Amino acid sequence: MCGIVGVVSQTPVNQLLYDALLLLQHRGQDAAGIATNHSSMFSMYKANGLVRDVFRTRNMRSLQGNTGIGH
């Protein structure tokens, strides 16, 4: 992946990060990941593949918080 995105918000950031990663991905992409922070606890999920294939509903639900980064 060729980009990194960060979001700080008053609302949960998992969907915003996912949408941003879809816009950043390119055809040769081989992996994607998101890390979020909620109450001083970090959650992270990463895997090989395209963004739409890496993140499933169960993965997105585990990424809680109003601050996060994606790659």
C-alpha positions as CSV (number, residue, x, y, z in Angstrom):
1,M,0.0,0.0,0.0
2,C,1.3,3.5,-0.8
3,G,-0.4,5.5,1.8
4,I,-1.1,6.1,5.5
5,V,-4.1,7.9,6.9
6,G,-4.9,9.2,10.4
7,V,-8.2,10.4,11.9
8,V,-9.0,12.1,15.1
9,S,-12.7,12.6,15.6
10,Q,-15.6,13.0,18.2
11,T,-17.1,9.9,16.7
12,P,-15.8,6.3,16.0
13,V,-13.2,6.3,13.2
14,N,-13.2,2.7,12.0
15,Q,-15.5,3.3,9.0
16,L,-13.7,6.6,8.1
17,L,-10.4,4.8,8.0
18,Y,-11.8,1.9,5.9
19,D,-13.2,4.4,3.4
20,A,-9.9,6.3,3.2
21,L,-8.0,3.1,2.6
22,L,-10.3,2.1,-0.2
23,L,-9.4,5.5,-1.9
24,L,-5.7,5.0,-1.3
25,Q,-5.3,1.4,-2.4
26,H,-3.8,0.5,-5.8
27,R,-3.8,-2.6,-7.9
28,G,-0.6,-4.0,-6.6
29,Q,-1.6,-3.8,-2.9
30,D,-0.6,-6.8,-0.8
31,A,-1.7,-5.8,2.7
32,A,-3.8,-3.4,4.8
33,G,-4.2,-2.6,8.5
34,I,-6.0,-0.4,10.9
35,A,-5.1,0.5,14.5
36,T,-7.5,2.5,16.8
37,N,-7.3,3.9,20.4
38,H,-10.2,3.8,22.9
39,S,-9.7,4.7,26.6
40,S,-5.9,4.2,26.4
41,M,-6.4,0.7,24.8
42,F,-5.2,-0.1,21.3
43,S,-7.0,-2.4,18.9
44,M,-5.4,-3.5,15.6
45,Y,-6.2,-5.7,12.7
46,K,-4.0,-6.4,9.6
47,A,-3.9,-9.0,6.9
48,N,-2.7,-9.6,3.3
49,G,-5.1,-8.7,0.5
50,L,-7.2,-5.8,-0.8
51,V,-9.0,-3.6,1.7
52,R,-12.4,-5.0,0.9
53,D,-11.1,-8.6,1.5
54,V,-9.1,-7.8,4.6
55,F,-11.8,-6.2,6.8
56,R,-14.9,-8.1,7.6
57,T,-17.7,-6.9,9.9
58,R,-16.3,-8.7,12.9
59,N,-12.9,-7.1,12.4
60,M,-14.5,-3.6,12.0
61,R,-16.5,-4.0,15.2
62,S,-13.3,-4.8,17.2
63,L,-11.7,-1.5,16.1
64,Q,-13.2,0.8,18.6
65,G,-12.1,4.4,19.3
66,N,-12.1,8.0,18.1
67,T,-8.5,8.0,17.1
68,G,-6.8,5.7,14.6
69,I,-4.4,5.1,11.7
70,G,-4.6,2.9,8.6
71,H,-2.2,1.7,6.0
